Amino acid sequence: MPERRTPLYDFHLRSAREMIKGGGDFMFPTSYTSPVEEHLNVRRNVGMQDLSTMGEVDIKGPGAERLMRRLLVNEVNDMQPGQLRYSTMCNEDGGIVDDVTVYKFDDEHFMIVTSSGPRLKSYRWISDHAEGTSAYVTDMTAAIALPVIQGPRSRKFLKTVVEDVDLDALKFFRFAPCRIGEVELLISRSGYTGELGYELYTSGDQASVLWEHILKTGAGFNLKPYGVLAMQGLRIEKSLPLYGPDISEDDTPFHVGLSRWIHLEKRDFVGREALLRVQERGLDRRWVGLTLESEVPAAAGAKVYSIGDVATFREMMDTGAETGEYEDSVMPGERQIGRVTSSAMGHSVGKMLAMAYVNTAHSWPGANLIVEINGRPIAAKVSPTPFFDPENARLRSEPQDDDRRPEPASRPLSPASVSGNSRTNGKT
């Protein structure tokens, strides 16, 4: 497929170290300086990323709310105007068509924000199900740009430039219209980093002006752009799934650990009967977090083995100071019990991290496993998730917390970890 470009492509082309093709065939900036610096700057100060690759689907009409209830596993009829909510859309077999956020403007007007990779598929899914419902569906993606501002100083910075909205009163997962200079936009208190953050929906033709203005006015708050390599580490530290590597139509929300967003008390939504069957019979695999004893990330699809199914043997060293001595070596056995979906260095926690699907019997925290990386068996442990800020205190921070400068822990970085993860599928 030919490459797709966001309204901010020219800035990325001038400023980024590299552009790569990712979800939805869009071109993504990998980083602008160092992925490590960008990652830690989001955790310590404030960063800005271009997420204009995500899809925006506008739904209007007297049947809009009924269509939302039919398509989403989460409930929407108790939402208030100005509220957004996370959900998955499932097919008749319970497989995830996409994970989305839904914005409510009023009872007859909603917007669904899709992932980058399945953007067109998700739009067609919504549009096909809208037939005969008195709901009218429009793909607005090409007209909308989405810069996001993330980090503990994001609110304090935005209060210096945003007009027509009280950011101190804007609660988590709420949105409102506002203005920055002459640019009108929607500001949403949400994000994909686990930090206090905001997403800015504006028209595509205003994106470059807005982006440059934010970069200039945010310099005093150490605001810097970050790319998909930093995003990868930030979202894995928070165990946030990405459609493509972590989620597909082969996975149900139960498998991905998204069961708390399923409202089975709704009598009629796509995939309900299949999800009830999954709930009744239980799961054969789960999506879990791993910490790896490795200096490099695991590749997507890397095989995972049980520690009890590993062959141990003794090999004589024939070079170096230990020549003639024996070293215990291990090789994976034949029974694979899982696969890695995403992996990156967690610079905030000082550990190499991965997310993986593993057989339920091996999914309990503390289970010792083996991950095959570059043909070598590497020790791994199932860890509680999220790896960073498990209480989610940072993204829910209140205005009185704005002057606090939490410093995420990190270990001395090796050359391998500084290089970052070269694989990405931005959500983008």
C-alpha positions as a Markdown table, in Angstrom:
| # | Residue | x | y | z |
|---|---|---|---|---|
| 1 | Met | 0.0 | 0.0 | 0.0 |
| 2 | Pro | 1.2 | 3.6 | -0.6 |
| 3 | Glu | 2.2 | 5.5 | 2.5 |
| 4 | Arg | -0.2 | 7.8 | 4.2 |
| 5 | Arg | 0.8 | 11.1 | 5.8 |
| 6 | Thr | -0.7 | 13.2 | 8.6 |
| 7 | Pro | -1.1 | 17.0 | 8.4 |
| 8 | Leu | 2.2 | 17.2 | 10.5 |
| 9 | Tyr | 4.2 | 15.1 | 8.1 |
| 10 | Asp | 6.5 | 17.9 | 6.9 |
| 11 | Phe | 7.5 | 18.8 | 10.5 |
| 12 | His | 8.3 | 15.1 | 11.2 |
| 13 | Leu | 10.3 | 14.8 | 7.9 |
| 14 | Arg | 12.4 | 17.8 | 8.9 |
| 15 | Ser | 12.9 | 17.0 | 12.5 |
| 16 | Ala | 12.7 | 13.2 | 13.1 |
| 17 | Arg | 15.7 | 10.9 | 13.1 |
| 18 | Glu | 13.8 | 8.4 | 10.9 |
| 19 | Met | 10.3 | 7.8 | 9.5 |
| 20 | Ile | 8.8 | 4.3 | 9.3 |
| 21 | Lys | 5.6 | 2.9 | 8.1 |
| 22 | Gly | 3.2 | 1.7 | 10.8 |
| 23 | Gly | -0.5 | 1.1 | 11.5 |
| 24 | Gly | -2.8 | 2.1 | 8.7 |
| 25 | Asp | 0.2 | 2.5 | 6.4 |
| 26 | Phe | 0.9 | 5.9 | 7.9 |
| 27 | Met | 4.5 | 7.2 | 8.2 |
| 28 | Phe | 5.6 | 7.6 | 11.9 |
| 29 | Pro | 8.5 | 9.5 | 13.4 |
| 30 | Thr | 10.6 | 7.1 | 15.4 |
| 31 | Ser | 12.2 | 9.8 | 17.6 |
| 32 | Tyr | 13.5 | 13.3 | 17.4 |
| 33 | Thr | 16.5 | 13.1 | 19.8 |
| 34 | Ser | 17.0 | 10.0 | 22.0 |
| 35 | Pro | 14.0 | 7.7 | 22.6 |
| 36 | Val | 15.3 | 7.4 | 26.2 |
| 37 | Glu | 15.3 | 11.1 | 26.7 |
| 38 | Glu | 11.9 | 11.5 | 25.2 |
| 39 | His | 10.5 | 8.7 | 27.4 |
| 40 | Leu | 11.8 | 10.2 | 30.6 |
| 41 | Asn | 10.8 | 13.7 | 29.6 |
| 42 | Val | 7.2 | 12.6 | 29.3 |
| 43 | Arg | 7.4 | 11.1 | 32.8 |
| 44 | Arg | 9.2 | 14.1 | 34.3 |
| 45 | Asn | 7.9 | 17.2 | 32.3 |
| 46 | Val | 5.7 | 17.3 | 29.3 |
| 47 | Gly | 5.9 | 15.8 | 25.8 |
| 48 | Met | 3.9 | 16.1 | 22.6 |
| 49 | Gln | 3.1 | 13.4 | 20.0 |
| 50 | Asp | 1.2 | 13.4 | 16.7 |
| 51 | Leu | -1.6 | 10.9 | 16.9 |
| 52 | Ser | -3.4 | 12.1 | 13.8 |
| 53 | Thr | -3.2 | 8.6 | 12.4 |
| 54 | Met | -6.1 | 7.5 | 14.6 |
| 55 | Gly | -9.6 | 7.5 | 13.0 |
| 56 | Glu | -12.5 | 9.7 | 13.9 |
| 57 | Val | -16.0 | 8.5 | 13.0 |
| 58 | Asp | -18.9 | 10.9 | 13.6 |
| 59 | Ile | -22.3 | 9.4 | 14.4 |
| 60 | Lys | -25.4 | 11.5 | 14.4 |
| 61 | Gly | -29.2 | 11.0 | 14.3 |
| 62 | Pro | -32.0 | 9.7 | 16.5 |
| 63 | Gly | -30.6 | 6.2 | 16.3 |
| 64 | Ala | -27.0 | 7.2 | 17.3 |
| 65 | Glu | -27.2 | 6.0 | 20.9 |
| 66 | Arg | -28.9 | 2.8 | 20.0 |
| 67 | Leu | -26.2 | 2.1 | 17.4 |
| 68 | Met | -23.5 | 2.7 | 20.1 |
| 69 | Arg | -25.1 | 0.3 | 22.5 |
| 70 | Arg | -25.3 | -2.3 | 19.7 |
| 71 | Leu | -21.7 | -2.1 | 18.7 |
| 72 | Leu | -19.8 | -1.5 | 22.0 |
| 73 | Val | -19.4 | -4.0 | 24.8 |
| 74 | Asn | -19.3 | -1.1 | 27.3 |
| 75 | Glu | -22.5 | 0.8 | 28.3 |
| 76 | Val | -23.2 | 4.3 | 26.9 |
| 77 | Asn | -26.7 | 5.1 | 28.0 |
| 78 | Asp | -25.5 | 6.5 | 31.3 |
| 79 | Met | -22.9 | 8.8 | 29.7 |
| 80 | Gln | -23.2 | 12.5 | 30.1 |
| 81 | Pro | -22.5 | 15.1 | 27.3 |
| 82 | Gly | -18.8 | 15.9 | 27.5 |
| 83 | Gln | -17.8 | 12.4 | 28.6 |
| 84 | Leu | -15.7 | 9.8 | 26.9 |
| 85 | Arg | -15.4 | 6.1 | 27.5 |
| 86 | Tyr | -13.2 | 3.2 | 26.5 |
| 87 | Ser | -14.6 | 0.1 | 24.9 |
| 88 | Thr | -14.0 | -2.7 | 22.5 |
| 89 | Met | -16.1 | -3.6 | 19.5 |
| 90 | Cys | -16.5 | -7.3 | 18.9 |
| 91 | Asn | -17.6 | -9.5 | 16.1 |
| 92 | Glu | -20.2 | -12.3 | 16.4 |
| 93 | Asp | -17.5 | -14.7 | 17.7 |
| 94 | Gly | -16.4 | -12.3 | 20.5 |
| 95 | Gly | -13.2 | -11.4 | 18.7 |
| 96 | Ile | -12.1 | -7.7 | 19.0 |
| 97 | Val | -12.8 | -5.7 | 15.8 |
| 98 | Asp | -11.1 | -2.7 | 17.5 |
| 99 | Asp | -10.6 | -1.0 | 20.8 |
| 100 | Val | -12.0 | 2.5 | 20.7 |
| 101 | Thr | -13.0 | 5.5 | 22.7 |
| 102 | Val | -16.5 | 7.0 | 22.3 |
| 103 | Tyr | -17.2 | 10.7 | 22.9 |
| 104 | Lys | -20.7 | 11.8 | 23.7 |
| 105 | Phe | -21.8 | 15.3 | 22.5 |
| 106 | Asp | -25.5 | 14.7 | 23.1 |
| 107 | Asp | -28.0 | 11.9 | 22.8 |
| 108 | Glu | -28.0 | 12.1 | 19.0 |
| 109 | His | -24.3 | 12.9 | 18.5 |
| 110 | Phe | -21.3 | 10.7 | 19.3 |
| 111 | Met | -17.8 | 10.2 | 17.9 |
| 112 | Ile | -15.8 | 7.0 | 17.9 |
| 113 | Val | -12.0 | 7.3 | 17.8 |
| 114 | Thr | -10.5 | 4.1 | 16.3 |
| 115 | Ser | -7.0 | 2.7 | 16.3 |
| 116 | Ser | -4.7 | 3.5 | 13.4 |
| 117 | Gly | -4.2 | 0.0 | 12.0 |
| 118 | Pro | -7.9 | -1.1 | 11.6 |
| 119 | Arg | -9.1 | 2.5 | 11.0 |
| 120 | Leu | -10.8 | 1.8 | 7.6 |
| 121 | Lys | -12.1 | -1.6 | 8.8 |
| 122 | Ser | -13.6 | -0.1 | 11.9 |
| 123 | Tyr | -15.3 | 2.7 | 9.9 |
| 124 | Arg | -16.8 | 0.1 | 7.5 |
| 125 | Trp | -18.0 | -2.0 | 10.5 |
| 126 | Ile | -19.7 | 1.0 | 12.1 |
| 127 | Ser | -21.2 | 2.1 | 8.8 |
| 128 | Asp | -22.5 | -1.3 | 7.8 |
| 129 | His | -24.2 | -1.7 | 11.2 |
| 130 | Ala | -25.8 | 1.8 | 10.9 |
| 131 | Glu | -28.0 | 0.8 | 8.0 |
| 132 | Gly | -31.6 | 1.1 | 8.9 |
| 133 | Thr | -30.9 | 2.6 | 12.4 |
| 134 | Ser | -31.6 | 6.3 | 11.8 |
| 135 | Ala | -27.9 | 7.0 | 12.5 |
| 136 | Tyr | -25.7 | 8.7 | 10.0 |
| 137 | Val | -22.0 | 7.8 | 9.9 |
| 138 | Thr | -19.2 | 10.0 | 8.5 |
| 139 | Asp | -15.4 | 9.3 | 8.4 |
| 140 | Met | -13.8 | 12.6 | 9.6 |
| 141 | Thr | -10.3 | 11.3 | 9.9 |
| 142 | Ala | -8.8 | 13.2 | 6.9 |
| 143 | Ala | -10.2 | 16.5 | 8.3 |
| 144 | Ile | -8.9 | 16.1 | 11.9 |
| 145 | Ala | -5.5 | 16.4 | 13.4 |
| 146 | Leu | -4.7 | 15.0 | 16.9 |
| 147 | Pro | -1.7 | 16.4 | 18.8 |
| 148 | Val | -1.5 | 15.0 | 22.3 |
| 149 | Ile | 0.2 | 16.7 | 25.4 |
| 150 | Gln | 1.3 | 14.3 | 28.1 |
| 151 | Gly | 3.2 | 14.5 | 31.3 |
| 152 | Pro | 3.0 | 15.8 | 34.9 |
| 153 | Arg | 3.4 | 19.4 | 33.8 |
| 154 | Ser | 0.9 | 19.3 | 31.0 |
| 155 | Arg | -2.0 | 20.9 | 32.8 |
| 156 | Lys | 0.2 | 23.7 | 34.2 |
| 157 | Phe | 1.5 | 24.4 | 30.7 |
| 158 | Leu | -1.8 | 24.3 | 28.9 |
| 159 | Lys | -3.3 | 26.7 | 31.4 |
| 160 | Thr | -1.0 | 29.3 | 30.0 |
| 161 | Val | -2.3 | 28.9 | 26.4 |
| 162 | Val | -5.8 | 27.4 | 26.5 |
| 163 | Glu | -8.9 | 29.7 | 26.7 |
| 164 | Asp | -12.6 | 29.1 | 27.2 |
| 165 | Val | -12.3 | 26.1 | 29.5 |
| 166 | Asp | -11.3 | 25.6 | 33.1 |
| 167 | Leu | -8.7 | 22.9 | 33.1 |
| 168 | Asp | -8.7 | 22.6 | 36.8 |
| 169 | Ala | -12.3 | 21.5 | 36.6 |
| 170 | Leu | -11.9 | 19.2 | 33.6 |
| 171 | Lys | -11.9 | 15.7 | 35.1 |
| 172 | Phe | -10.4 | 12.5 | 33.8 |
| 173 | Phe | -12.1 | 11.2 | 30.7 |
| 174 | Arg | -14.0 | 14.4 | 30.1 |
| 175 | Phe | -13.7 | 16.8 | 27.1 |
| 176 | Ala | -14.7 | 20.3 | 26.2 |
| 177 | Pro | -14.5 | 22.9 | 23.4 |
| 178 | Cys | -11.7 | 25.5 | 23.8 |
| 179 | Arg | -9.4 | 27.8 | 21.9 |
| 180 | Ile | -5.6 | 28.2 | 21.7 |
| 181 | Gly | -4.9 | 31.5 | 20.0 |
| 182 | Glu | -7.2 | 31.6 | 17.0 |
| 183 | Val | -7.4 | 27.8 | 16.7 |
| 184 | Glu | -10.6 | 26.2 | 17.9 |
| 185 | Leu | -10.4 | 22.6 | 19.2 |
| 186 | Leu | -11.7 | 20.0 | 21.5 |
| 187 | Ile | -9.6 | 19.2 | 24.5 |
| 188 | Ser | -9.9 | 15.7 | 26.1 |
| 189 | Arg | -8.3 | 14.7 | 29.3 |
| 190 | Ser | -7.0 | 11.4 | 28.2 |
| 191 | Gly | -3.9 | 9.7 | 26.7 |
| 192 | Tyr | -1.9 | 6.6 | 26.0 |
| 193 | Thr | 1.0 | 7.1 | 28.4 |
| 194 | Gly | -0.4 | 6.7 | 31.9 |
| 195 | Glu | 0.4 | 10.3 | 32.7 |
| 196 | Leu | -1.7 | 13.3 | 33.3 |
| 197 | Gly | -2.4 | 14.3 | 29.7 |
| 198 | Tyr | -4.6 | 15.9 | 27.1 |
| 199 | Glu | -5.6 | 15.1 | 23.5 |
| 200 | Leu | -6.3 | 18.0 | 21.2 |
| 201 | Tyr | -8.7 | 17.5 | 18.3 |
| 202 | Thr | -8.5 | 20.3 | 15.7 |
| 203 | Ser | -9.0 | 20.8 | 12.0 |
| 204 | Gly | -6.2 | 19.4 | 9.8 |
| 205 | Asp | -5.5 | 22.8 | 8.1 |
| 206 | Gln | -4.8 | 24.3 | 11.6 |
| 207 | Ala | -2.5 | 21.5 | 12.8 |
| 208 | Ser | 0.9 | 23.0 | 11.8 |
| 209 | Val | 0.1 | 26.4 | 13.2 |
| 210 | Leu | -1.0 | 24.8 | 16.5 |
| 211 | Trp | 1.9 | 22.4 | 16.7 |
| 212 | Glu | 4.5 | 25.1 | 16.2 |
| 213 | His | 2.8 | 27.4 | 18.7 |
| 214 | Ile | 2.7 | 24.7 | 21.3 |
| 215 | Leu | 6.4 | 23.9 | 20.8 |
| 216 | Lys | 7.3 | 27.6 | 21.1 |
| 217 | Thr | 5.2 | 28.4 | 24.2 |
| 218 | Gly | 6.0 | 25.1 | 25.9 |
| 219 | Ala | 9.8 | 25.5 | 25.8 |
| 220 | Gly | 9.7 | 27.0 | 29.3 |
| 221 | Phe | 8.1 | 23.8 | 30.6 |
| 222 | Asn | 10.6 | 21.6 | 28.8 |
| 223 | Leu | 7.9 | 20.5 | 26.4 |
| 224 | Lys | 9.5 | 18.3 | 23.6 |
| 225 | Pro | 8.0 | 16.1 | 20.9 |
| 226 | Tyr | 8.4 | 12.3 | 21.2 |
| 227 | Gly | 8.0 | 9.6 | 18.6 |
| 228 | Val | 6.7 | 6.0 | 18.5 |
| 229 | Leu | 9.8 | 4.4 | 20.2 |
| 230 | Ala | 9.2 | 6.4 | 23.3 |
| 231 | Met | 5.5 | 5.8 | 23.0 |
| 232 | Gln | 6.1 | 2.0 | 22.8 |
| 233 | Gly | 8.0 | 2.0 | 26.1 |
| 234 | Leu | 5.5 | 4.4 | 27.8 |
| 235 | Arg | 2.5 | 2.3 | 26.9 |
| 236 | Ile | 4.1 | -1.0 | 27.7 |
| 237 | Glu | 5.0 | 0.2 | 31.2 |
| 238 | Lys | 1.3 | 0.8 | 31.7 |
| 239 | Ser | 0.3 | -2.5 | 29.9 |
| 240 | Leu | -1.8 | -0.6 | 27.4 |
| 241 | Pro | -2.7 | -2.9 | 24.4 |
| 242 | Leu | -2.1 | -1.9 | 20.8 |
| 243 | Tyr | -4.3 | -3.2 | 18.0 |
| 244 | Gly | -2.2 | -5.3 | 15.7 |
| 245 | Pro | 0.6 | -6.8 | 17.9 |
| 246 | Asp | -1.5 | -7.2 | 21.1 |
| 247 | Ile | -5.1 | -7.3 | 19.9 |
| 248 | Ser | -6.8 | -8.9 | 16.9 |
| 249 | Glu | -10.1 | -10.6 | 16.0 |
| 250 | Asp | -8.6 | -13.8 | 17.3 |
| 251 | Asp | -8.7 | -12.3 | 20.8 |
| 252 | Thr | -11.7 | -11.6 | 23.1 |
| 253 | Pro | -11.7 | -8.8 | 25.7 |
| 254 | Phe | -11.4 | -11.5 | 28.3 |
| 255 | His | -8.1 | -12.7 | 26.9 |
| 256 | Val | -6.7 | -9.2 | 26.9 |
| 257 | Gly | -7.8 | -8.5 | 30.5 |
| 258 | Leu | -10.4 | -6.0 | 29.4 |
| 259 | Ser | -13.4 | -7.8 | 31.1 |
| 260 | Arg | -14.2 | -4.8 | 33.4 |
| 261 | Trp | -15.4 | -2.9 | 30.3 |
| 262 | Ile | -17.8 | -5.6 | 29.3 |
| 263 | His | -21.5 | -5.0 | 30.3 |
| 264 | Leu | -23.1 | -8.4 | 29.8 |
| 265 | Glu | -26.3 | -7.1 | 31.4 |
| 266 | Lys | -27.0 | -5.3 | 28.1 |
| 267 | Arg | -29.4 | -7.6 | 26.4 |
| 268 | Asp | -28.3 | -7.0 | 22.8 |
| 269 | Phe | -24.8 | -6.2 | 21.5 |
| 270 | Val | -22.7 | -7.8 | 18.8 |
| 271 | Gly | -20.7 | -10.7 | 20.3 |
| 272 | Arg | -22.6 | -11.0 | 23.6 |
| 273 | Glu | -23.5 | -14.6 | 23.2 |
| 274 | Ala | -20.0 | -15.6 | 22.3 |
| 275 | Leu | -18.6 | -13.7 | 25.3 |
| 276 | Leu | -21.0 | -15.4 | 27.6 |
| 277 | Arg | -19.7 | -18.8 | 26.3 |
| 278 | Val | -16.1 | -17.7 | 26.9 |
| 279 | Gln | -17.0 | -16.6 | 30.4 |
| 280 | Glu | -18.6 | -19.9 | 31.1 |
| 281 | Arg | -15.9 | -22.2 | 29.8 |
| 282 | Gly | -12.9 | -20.1 | 31.0 |
| 283 | Leu | -9.7 | -19.1 | 29.3 |
| 284 | Asp | -7.0 | -21.2 | 27.8 |
| 285 | Arg | -4.5 | -18.2 | 27.6 |
| 286 | Arg | -4.1 | -14.7 | 29.0 |
| 287 | Trp | -2.2 | -11.6 | 28.1 |
| 288 | Val | 0.4 | -11.0 | 30.8 |
| 289 | Gly | 3.4 | -8.8 | 31.5 |
| 290 | Leu | 6.9 | -10.2 | 31.6 |
| 291 | Thr | 10.2 | -8.9 | 32.9 |
| 292 | Leu | 13.2 | -10.2 | 30.9 |
| 293 | Glu | 16.8 | -10.7 | 31.9 |
| 294 | Ser | 17.9 | -9.2 | 28.6 |
| 295 | Glu | 19.6 | -6.1 | 27.3 |
| 296 | Val | 17.5 | -6.2 | 24.1 |
| 297 | Pro | 13.7 | -6.4 | 23.6 |
| 298 | Ala | 12.0 | -9.6 | 22.4 |
| 299 | Ala | 10.7 | -9.7 | 18.8 |
| 300 | Ala | 6.9 | -9.8 | 18.3 |
| 301 | Gly | 6.0 | -13.4 | 18.1 |
| 302 | Ala | 9.0 | -14.6 | 20.1 |
| 303 | Lys | 8.3 | -18.0 | 21.5 |
| 304 | Val | 7.7 | -18.5 | 25.3 |
| 305 | Tyr | 8.4 | -21.7 | 27.1 |
| 306 | Ser | 7.8 | -23.1 | 30.6 |
| 307 | Ile | 11.0 | -23.2 | 32.7 |
| 308 | Gly | 10.0 | -26.9 | 33.4 |
| 309 | Asp | 10.2 | -27.7 | 29.7 |
| 310 | Val | 13.7 | -26.6 | 29.1 |
| 311 | Ala | 16.6 | -28.9 | 28.4 |
| 312 | Thr | 19.7 | -28.3 | 30.6 |
| 313 | Phe | 23.1 | -29.6 | 29.5 |
| 314 | Arg | 26.8 | -28.9 | 30.3 |
| 315 | Glu | 29.0 | -27.4 | 27.6 |
| 316 | Met | 32.9 | -27.2 | 27.9 |
| 317 | Met | 34.2 | -23.7 | 27.3 |
| 318 | Asp | 36.9 | -23.7 | 24.6 |
| 319 | Thr | 37.9 | -20.0 | 24.6 |
| 320 | Gly | 38.9 | -17.3 | 27.1 |
| 321 | Ala | 40.0 | -17.5 | 30.6 |
| 322 | Glu | 37.6 | -20.3 | 31.5 |
| 323 | Thr | 38.8 | -22.7 | 28.8 |
| 324 | Gly | 38.4 | -26.3 | 29.9 |
| 325 | Glu | 35.7 | -25.5 | 32.4 |
| 326 | Tyr | 32.0 | -26.4 | 32.1 |
| 327 | Glu | 29.1 | -24.0 | 31.8 |
| 328 | Asp | 25.5 | -25.0 | 32.3 |
| 329 | Ser | 23.4 | -24.1 | 29.2 |
| 330 | Val | 19.7 | -24.3 | 28.4 |
| 331 | Met | 17.7 | -24.8 | 25.3 |
| 332 | Pro | 14.0 | -24.5 | 24.9 |
| 333 | Gly | 12.0 | -27.7 | 24.8 |
| 334 | Glu | 9.4 | -28.6 | 22.2 |
| 335 | Arg | 6.3 | -27.4 | 24.0 |
| 336 | Gln | 5.7 | -23.7 | 23.4 |
| 337 | Ile | 3.3 | -22.2 | 25.9 |
| 338 | Gly | 3.0 | -18.6 | 24.6 |
| 339 | Arg | 4.3 | -15.8 | 22.4 |
| 340 | Val | 5.4 | -12.3 | 22.9 |
| 341 | Thr | 3.3 | -9.5 | 21.4 |
| 342 | Ser | 5.2 | -6.4 | 22.3 |
| 343 | Ser | 8.5 | -5.6 | 24.1 |
| 344 | Ala | 10.5 | -2.5 | 25.0 |
| 345 | Met | 12.9 | -1.2 | 27.6 |
| 346 | Gly | 10.9 | 0.3 | 30.6 |
| 347 | His | 13.2 | 3.3 | 31.2 |
| 348 | Ser | 11.0 | 4.5 | 34.1 |
| 349 | Val | 11.4 | 1.2 | 36.0 |
| 350 | Gly | 14.8 | 0.1 | 34.7 |
| 351 | Lys | 13.8 | -3.2 | 33.3 |
| 352 | Met | 13.3 | -4.9 | 29.9 |
| 353 | Leu | 9.6 | -5.5 | 29.6 |
| 354 | Ala | 7.3 | -7.6 | 27.4 |
| 355 | Met | 3.7 | -8.4 | 27.0 |
| 356 | Ala | 2.8 | -11.9 | 25.9 |
| 357 | Tyr | -0.1 | -14.4 | 25.6 |
| 358 | Val | 0.7 | -17.5 | 27.7 |
| 359 | Asn | -1.3 | -20.6 | 28.7 |
| 360 | Thr | -3.5 | -19.9 | 31.7 |
| 361 | Ala | -1.6 | -22.5 | 33.8 |
| 362 | His | 1.6 | -20.3 | 33.5 |
| 363 | Ser | 0.0 | -16.9 | 33.7 |
| 364 | Trp | 0.2 | -16.3 | 37.5 |
| 365 | Pro | 2.5 | -13.6 | 38.8 |
| 366 | Gly | 5.9 | -14.9 | 39.7 |
| 367 | Ala | 5.9 | -17.8 | 37.2 |
| 368 | Asn | 9.3 | -18.3 | 35.7 |
| 369 | Leu | 9.4 | -18.7 | 31.9 |
| 370 | Ile | 11.9 | -18.7 | 29.0 |
| 371 | Val | 11.6 | -16.3 | 26.1 |
| 372 | Glu | 13.6 | -17.1 | 22.9 |
| 373 | Ile | 15.5 | -13.9 | 21.8 |
| 374 | Asn | 17.8 | -14.0 | 18.8 |
| 375 | Gly | 17.9 | -17.8 | 19.0 |
| 376 | Arg | 18.9 | -17.8 | 22.7 |
| 377 | Pro | 16.8 | -18.7 | 25.7 |
| 378 | Ile | 16.3 | -15.8 | 28.1 |
| 379 | Ala | 14.9 | -16.0 | 31.6 |
| 380 | Ala | 11.6 | -14.2 | 32.1 |
| 381 | Lys | 9.1 | -13.8 | 35.0 |
| 382 | Val | 5.4 | -13.1 | 34.9 |
| 383 | Ser | 5.0 | -9.7 | 36.7 |
| 384 | Pro | 2.0 | -7.8 | 38.0 |
| 385 | Thr | 0.8 | -5.1 | 35.6 |
| 386 | Pro | 0.9 | -2.3 | 35.1 |
| 387 | Phe | 4.7 | -2.2 | 35.7 |
| 388 | Phe | 4.6 | 1.5 | 36.4 |
| 389 | Asp | 2.3 | 3.5 | 38.8 |
| 390 | Pro | -0.1 | 0.6 | 39.4 |
| 391 | Glu | -2.4 | 2.8 | 41.4 |
| 392 | Asn | -2.8 | 5.1 | 38.3 |
| 393 | Ala | -2.3 | 8.1 | 40.6 |
| 394 | Arg | -0.4 | 10.1 | 38.0 |
| 395 | Leu | -3.1 | 10.2 | 35.3 |
| 396 | Arg | -5.7 | 11.1 | 37.9 |
| 397 | Ser | -3.6 | 13.9 | 39.5 |
| 398 | Glu | -5.4 | 16.9 | 40.7 |
| 399 | Pro | -4.4 | 20.6 | 40.2 |
| 400 | Gln | -2.6 | 20.8 | 43.6 |
| 401 | Asp | -0.2 | 18.1 | 42.3 |
| 402 | Asp | 1.0 | 20.2 | 39.4 |
| 403 | Asp | 4.0 | 21.6 | 41.2 |
| 404 | Arg | 5.3 | 18.1 | 42.1 |
| 405 | Arg | 8.0 | 16.7 | 39.9 |
| 406 | Pro | 8.0 | 12.9 | 40.3 |
| 407 | Glu | 11.3 | 11.4 | 39.2 |
| 408 | Pro | 10.8 | 7.9 | 37.8 |
| 409 | Ala | 13.4 | 5.4 | 38.9 |
| 410 | Ser | 15.8 | 4.3 | 36.3 |
| 411 | Arg | 19.0 | 2.3 | 36.3 |
| 412 | Pro | 22.3 | 3.1 | 34.5 |
| 413 | Leu | 21.6 | 2.5 | 30.8 |
| 414 | Ser | 23.6 | 0.1 | 28.7 |
| 415 | Pro | 24.3 | 0.9 | 25.0 |
| 416 | Ala | 21.8 | -1.8 | 24.0 |
| 417 | Ser | 19.0 | -0.2 | 26.0 |
| 418 | Val | 19.8 | 3.3 | 24.7 |
| 419 | Ser | 19.3 | 2.1 | 21.2 |
| 420 | Gly | 15.6 | 1.6 | 21.8 |
| 421 | Asn | 13.2 | -0.8 | 20.2 |
| 422 | Ser | 13.4 | -0.7 | 16.4 |
| 423 | Arg | 10.0 | -2.4 | 16.0 |
| 424 | Thr | 6.9 | -0.4 | 16.4 |
| 425 | Asn | 3.3 | -0.3 | 15.3 |
| 426 | Gly | 2.2 | 3.1 | 16.5 |
| 427 | Lys | -1.3 | 3.6 | 17.7 |
| 428 | Thr | -1.1 | 5.1 | 16.9 |
